């Protein structure tokens, strides 16, 4: 029996937005999420051992966390570990909330710079959906950024604080662009959610509910319009009948298989890691290499945003513990530069300091903290005195950077896990070196007495993109400009898997805006039969 119009797999950034939009069009929608529904009162920062929990139950690195709701991930062949989270709300529960848009030129790299391929849609196509998304996600920020002149109607920005002010003045003296972060954080009481109280470690989950996640924005609003949300439902395979995607096979917590069908199709929003895993695992006699894989592009062109890390140590204690850790200020001064020996560019993203345990471990690993008479002084030399600038490097899509099935490691449903094959190319290495050098200049200008640079940071693979890219040419892409698979009608992808290129800014806002755009296109196609 078919009780639903659409099945959505995944409830994170893309899945939550897609569910809301399709429900708003009047469709009957079910969303299957392999993780549980989590009570915010149990998030780590409600407990004194929050830094230990951050490394265990709320560890974003899936290969380290590997809880009962995860699938096996072998990223040992990659310098960058894969970060995500399986729960209602997906990775938005643990993301920092930094929320810029991709810029207009990010969609036309082939035309403008003869790099990679152009997207089959433009910034102008997405602009109204950015505006919808920023309202639904209660985005805060400051209007007037010369890099984003059309971003408006924002909540008041997250305060820069003492630390941000010091860095901002240093950028000014360098005559480099900077701007307060666009943040998916409510800075005022809004729509039943309390304002941010500057607790700090947003990336362990926000018990205040001020950080916008899909489980406190899109999903409850979709439920009010009829969405059926099923947590702890691990989808293993997409069903194809008569050449068309008609449903899925999923397993409940008792490892019992369930079959579910939908009238109009299946929408994948399981991330750029989970979506290719499902497509590859759904091979049939007609699709022996996996669904939607006639082009051999499923799992390929993985982009991760390699991260460089520069930590400045200041002589006096600062307010590095006050305010969202990942939402202070950023710079696009080097988004594109003709004065470097690399193509593309990077974002400089300033971060507040870490907690006491992480601070102590960091100092210990650098042999700057020793047990003995000087222990407390060694710790005091770092705590509340660390400021970080991360270098977020734009990736180029490359066929050999990819996700493949790992048939030696299955999850509890018997479905294979994945292996990650990823290497940084020379252009990215040059870009990261350039960025870390510029960040050290800023730190010195701001008054840091010393700085440390390293990269790529291993536990930083948050921004996965590109493994089921969209395009008009079926020989070079997996889905078309509406998100529908070229060779499997009724099968859609709306998450960051469809990204053609990756920009150098955090992708969450663009992921959701693309999901809204594609969901609206899907709805219009079904309604009008086009």
N, C-alpha and C positions, 0 to 999 in steps of 0.2 A: 504493500500500500504506500502511495506517495502522499505524504502529509504536508510537504513543504515545497515552495517554489525554488529555493536555493539552499544549498549546504555550504557554509563557510568553514574552512579549516584554519583555526588559529584566531586568537582574540587579542592580539597585541595591537601595535600602532595601526597597521593596515586593516586587520580583521574587525576591530571595533568600529573604525570609521565606515568600512563597507557595510557592516550590519546596520548601522544607523541610517545610512543613505538608502539602502534597499527597503528597510522597514518604512521609511518616510514615503517611499513610492507605493506603499501598500502591499508589498510582497510578504508572504509567509516565509520566514527565515529561521534556520537553526544554525547555531555556531558551536562547533566541536572544539574543545580545548583539552590537550593531553595533560595539562597540569591542573592543580586544585584551585579552588577559590580561597583566598587568603584573607584572614581578618587583620586589618591594619594594626590592631592593638597588640599583635604578636610580632611586629617588625622589630629588628634588632635594637634600634635606638630606644625602645621602651624598656630595655633591660641593661643592667650594669656591664654585662660581658658582650656588649654589642660588637666590639672589634673582633672577638673570637667568632661570633656568629657570622660576621661579614666574610670570614674566610671559610665558612662551612656551609650552613644552610642557605645563605644569601650570597654565596660566592658566584660572581657572574661568569666565571670560566667553567664552561659546561664539562670539560674533561676532568676538572678537579672536583667539581660539585657532585656530579653523577648520582643524583638522588633517584628515588623510585619512579619519578615522572620524566626523567631524562632518557634519551637514547644514546648509545655509545658514540663518542666522537674521538677519533684519533687525529690530533693535530701536531703530532711529533715531527712531521715532515715540513712544518711551517714555522718560521721564526715568530709568528704572531698567533696566539691562542684565540680560539673562537669564544666570544662572550654572548650569551643570551639567557633567557629565563622562561621556563614553562610554567605558566599559571594564568588564571583569568586576569587579563591585563598585559600578559606577556612581558617583554623586556622593558616596557614603559614603567614597570614597578621599580626597576633598578637603574634606569637611565638618569642622567644628571638633570635633564630638563632644558639644556641649552638648545635653542629653537630657531636658528636662522633659516632663511629660504635658500635654495639653490638660486643662482643668479641667471639672468637671461642668456648669457654666453655659454653657460654650462650645457645648454641643449643643442648647440650648433658647432661643436668642436671640429667636425669634418669640414664644414663650410668655412669657418673662420681660421682654423689653424692646421687643416689637413691632418688631424689626429682622430683615430678611432672612427666612429660613425655618428651622424646626427640622430637625435631622437625623432620619432615620428609625431611628436607633439612639441609645442613651444611653451615658453614662459607665459606668453599671453593666454594660451589655453588654460594654464593652471592658475593664473592670477586670481580669478574669482573664487577658486577653491582654497587657495592660501587664505583668503579673507574669511571664508566660512570656517576653516579649520582653526584659525587664530582666535576667532570668537568662541567656538565650541571648547577650545582648550585653554581659554582664559590667559592668553599670552600677555606678558608684561614687557615693558621696554620703553625706549625713548624715541620719539619720532624725530626725523631730520637727518638720519644717517645718510651721507652722500652715496654710500654703496647700496642703500635700500630706500630711495626717495619715496616710494609708493607704499611703504609699510605704515599704516595708520591705525587709529582706534585701539590703542594699547592700554593696558592697565599701567599704573606707575611702575617704573623700573625697580628691580632689586637694588638696594643701596650699594654703592661701591665700597663704603666703609673706608677705614684708614688705609688698608692694604691696597685697595683699588685706586684710591686717590694718589698714592705714591707712585704706582705703576703708570697711571694716566699722565701724570706730570712728566714722567720719564719719556713716554711716547711723544708727548708734546715737544719736549726739548729735542727729540730726534726728528721732529716734523714728520712723524709717521701716523697713519690712520689708526684710530682706535674708537671703540664705541661700547657703551654698556650692553651686556648680553641681552638678546631677546630670549625670554625664559617662559617655559610652560609652567608658570608658578603664579598662583593668585596672590597678589600683594595687597589685595583688599578682600573683605568678605563678599563672596559672590556666589549666587545660585546655590545657597545652602552649604557652601564650603568655607571653612575658616581661612583667614589670611595667614601667609607665611610668618612664622615667628623666629626665623633665622637659626633654626636648630643646627644646620650645617650639613651632615652627611646624608644628603638626599638620595645618594645612590645605594642605600641599603633599604629603601622604602620610606615613604613619608607618612608616619602615623597621624600627623595633623591633617592630612588630606589636602594640603595647599598645593602640592605638586600635582599637575594634571596627568593622570594615567587613564587608560581607556576604561578601567574598571570603576572610575569615579566620574567619568564624563560620557563617552559615547555609549557604553554598554547599558548603564541604567536607563538612559534616554531611549535606547532601542528596545529595551525590555518593556518600557511603558507603551510602546507601539506594537508589542506582540512578539518580540524576539524570544526564542527558546534557547537558553544557554545551557550547554551540557559540559560540565568540567570532568576531569579525569577520564576523558574519552580519547584514546590513542588511535588515530587513524593510521591504517597500515597500507591501504590500497584504494585506488580509484577504480570504480566499476565502469566498464565501457560495453554498451550494447548497441548493436546495429551501427557501429562506428561512432557513437555519440556517448559522451560522459553522462551517466545517469545517476551515480551515487557513489558511496564509499563503503568500505569495510572498516569497522572500528572495534576496539576492544575495551571492555569495562574493567574495573579494578579486580574483578575475579578472573581476568584473562579469558573472558567469554566473548567470542566474536559476535558482532551485530552487523546487520546489513541495513543501510538507509538509502533511500532514493529521493530524488527531487525532480520536479517537473521541468525546470529550466536549466539546471546544471549545477556544477560544483565550482566553487571559488576558493582558490588556494591563497592563504595569507599566513603561511607557516614560517616565514622568514626566508632569506636567501640561502639558508642552510637546510631548513626543513622542507621547503617546497621542492627543490631538486631531488631530495631524498625520496619523496613520495612519487614524483614523476618517474624516476629511475626504477623504483620498486614496483611500479604498476605495469611493467612490460607485459605485452600480450603477443599472440602469434602474429598479429598484424603490426605490432609495434615492438619488435624484439629488443630494441635498445632503450626502451622506456617510452612512456607517453610523450607526445609533443616533441620527439627528439629526431625527427627526420633530418634536421640540420646538424645534428651532433653538437648542439650548443647547450643542451641541458647540463647544468653543473659547471660549465666553463665560464671564462671571463669573470671569475671571482675577484671582487675588489674589496679591500678591507680598511683603507685609510691608515697606512703605517704611521706610527706616532713617535716623534722625537720628544725628549723630556729634558727640560732644563730647570734645575732647582737652584734658587738663589737663597743664600743664608744672610740674614740681616743682623746688625749688631744689637738691636733692641727688639723686645717682644712687640708683635703687631696683633691686630685683631683677626688673625687668619682663621680662627675657629668660629667666627660669627658670620652667618649667612651661607647660602647654598654653595657647596664646594665647587660645583662646575658652572656657576652662573655669576660671573663678575664682569669681565670685559674681554673683548676679542679685537684682533686687528686683521684686516685684509690688505695691508700695505703690500704684501708679497703674493697676493692672489694671482697676479700675472706680473712678471718682471722681465725686462729686456737686458738687465744688468747681471744676469746669472748664467751659468753654463748648463742649465736644465730647462726643460719645457714644463708647461703648466705651472702650478704654484701651490702655496700652502696657506693655512690660517694659523695665526698665533692666538692661542686660547689660554687665558690666564686662569689659574685654579687657586683656591684657598688651600690652607695647610691641612695636614692629616691629624688623626687622633694620637693620643700618647703612645699606644702600643706600636702603631705603625711608624711613628716618629723614632721610637727607640730601636726598632728592628732595622730601619733604614740607616740610622747612625752606626749601629753595630756592624752591619754589612760593609760599611765604608771604613771600618776600623777606627771610627771616631768616638765610639762609646766602649769603655773598658770597665770590667768589674773590678772594684777596689775603691780606694779612697776618693777617686775623682768621678765616680759613677754619676752622682747627682749633678755635678757641674757639667759633665759631658752631655747629659740629657738636656740640661738647661740651655746649652749652647745651640740646640736645635729646636726645642719645643716652642711653638708660636712664632718662630723666626724663619720658617720655611715658606717660600712663595714659589709657585711653579708656573712656567709657561710651556704648554705643550705645542708641538708642531704637528698639525694635522695635514698630512701630505695627500695630494690628489693621486689616485691610482690610475694607471692605464689598464683598460681591459685587455687581458692576454689569454689566449685559448688554453695554455698549459696551466694556468692558475685555476684550480677546479675542485669540485666535490665529486667523489666517487663512492659507491657502496662498499662497505666493509663486511664481507660475507662471513668473516670469522668471529664477528661480534654482533650479536643480536640483542634487541631489547626484550622486555618481558612478553611481547606479543609474538616473538619469533621473527620480527622484521629486522633486516640488517641495519647496522649503524653506518657511519660515514668515515671516510678518510679525507683529510684536507691536504691538497698539494698546492703549495703557494711559495713563490720566491719573489723577493724585491728585485726590480730591475735596476740598472745602473742610473737611470734618470731619477728614480725615487731616492736612491742613496745620495746622489748629489744634492737633490732638493732638501733632504733631511739635514745633511751637513750644513748647507747654507742657512737653513732655518735655525738650527741650534746655535750657529754663530751669531745670528742677528738677535736671538733671544738673550744670549749672554751679554751682548751690548746693552740691551734694555736693563738687565739686572744690574750691571755696573753703573749705568746712568741713574738708576733708582736708589743706589746706595748699598747694594749687597756687597759684603766683604769678600765673599767667594761664591762660586757657582759650580755645579756639577752637571754634565751633559751626558746623556745616554740615549741609544735608540738602535733599532726599533724596540719599543717597550713590548714585552711579550704578552702580558695580560691586558691587552688593549684592543682586541678584535671585535669591537662593538658594531662597527659600521659595515656590515656585510651587504654586498650589492652585486647584481649583474648576472646571476646564474641561470636566468631564464629570460634573456633580454627581449625587448619588444622591437619590432621593426616591420617595414612593409615588405621586405624581401624574405620569403620563407627559407631561402637557402642560408641566410645569415642571422636568423632570429628564431625565437621560440613562439612568441605570441604577436598578434597584430596590434594596431594602435588602439583597439578597444579592450585589450587584455585577453582576448580569446586565442587559444592555441590554433596555430595555422592548420594543423592536421587532425584536430579532435574537437568537433563542434560541442558546445556545452561545457567545455573545460576552460576556466579562466584563471589568470594569475593577477593579483592586484598589489602584491607586496614589493619590496625592494629588489626582488629577483629580476623584475622587468627593467631595471635601470640600465641605460645604454652606456652612460659614463657616470662618474661619481662625485664631481666637484671636489672641494676641499673643506666643506663645512658640514657640520652635523646633519644627518639626513632625515631626522624624525619628522620635521614639519613637511618636507617634500614627500616622504613616504605616505603620510596621511592625505596630503593634497592630491597625489596621484591616485590613491585608493578611492577618494571621493569622486574624482573625475572619471575614472574607469567604471566605478559602480553606477554612476549616473548614465554613462554611455551604454552599459549593459542593460540597465532598466529601460532606457529608451528603445534599444533594439528589440527587446522582448515585447514591449508594449505595442510597438509599431511594425514588428515583423521585418525590420530592415537589418 
